[in-house]
Amino acid sequence: MDWHPAQVKAALAMVGTNLSKLAKEHKYAHINEVLYRPWVAAERIVARALALEPEAIWPSRYRRPRHRGIAMTRNPHALAPPCEGPD
């Protein structure tokens, strides 16, 4: 079961941060929407702040295999597979 938005906020407060601070640190105006909608980049930001994987916070978003490449991110390379070097 996914964490309740209040649980996410409380967990962030316990580690000394909040969604507003995380958004500013990562050059976003806000990331509150991650509490209610899938947003890969913001899920990773929140999970890293809590020293968790996003799947631990929002398991329903990761349960079914699906293409997660259509995500709200400012960096078009953030979701790209790593490039392979020359042979």
QUIWO-V44847 format. One record per residue. N is the residue number from 1. SS is DSSP state (H for helix, E for strand, L for the rest). OMEGA is omega in whole degrees, 0 to 359 (NA if undefined). D_LAST is the distance of its C-alpha to the last C-alpha in Angstrom with 2 decimals. Layout:
# QUIWO-V44847
N	SS	OMEGA	D_LAST
N	SS	OMEGA	D_LAST
This chain:
# QUIWO-V44847
1	L	179	44.64
2	L	175	43.34
3	L	174	44.81
4	L	179	47.72
5	H	179	47.11
6	H	178	49.79
7	H	179	47.96
8	H	180	44.78
9	H	180	46.90
10	H	179	48.79
11	H	177	45.69
12	H	179	44.32
13	H	181	47.73
14	H	177	47.70
15	L	173	44.56
16	L	178	46.10
17	L	176	44.45
18	L	184	44.95
19	H	180	43.24
20	H	179	44.51
21	H	180	43.10
22	H	179	39.69
23	H	180	39.66
24	H	180	40.55
25	H	184	37.99
26	L	174	35.22
27	L	173	36.70
28	L	176	38.19
29	L	177	41.83
30	L	176	42.33
31	L	181	40.56
32	H	183	43.69
33	H	180	42.61
34	H	180	40.09
35	H	187	43.16
36	L	182	44.00
37	L	176	40.92
38	L	178	37.25
39	L	189	35.21
40	H	183	31.83
41	H	181	31.43
42	H	176	35.02
43	H	179	34.87
44	H	179	32.07
45	H	181	34.12
46	H	181	37.22
47	H	178	35.56
48	H	179	33.95
49	H	181	37.39
50	L	182	38.84
51	L	179	36.11
52	L	170	35.57
53	L	179	33.13
54	H	180	34.22
55	H	180	34.79
56	H	182	37.53
57	H	183	39.43
58	L	183	38.95
59	H	182	38.24
60	H	180	39.55
61	H	184	36.83
62	H	186	34.12
63	L	182	36.02
64	L	176	35.12
65	L	176	31.60
66	L	181	31.22
67	L	181	28.94
68	L	184	29.34
69	L	178	27.21
70	L	186	30.38
71	L	177	31.51
72	L	178	33.45
73	L	179	31.13
74	L	183	31.03
75	L	182	27.32
76	L	180	25.47
77	L	184	22.22
78	L	183	24.05
79	L	181	23.53
80	L	176	20.11
81	L	180	17.40
82	L	179	14.92
83	L	176	11.96
84	L	181	8.51
85	L	179	6.42
86	L	180	3.79
87	L	NA	0.00
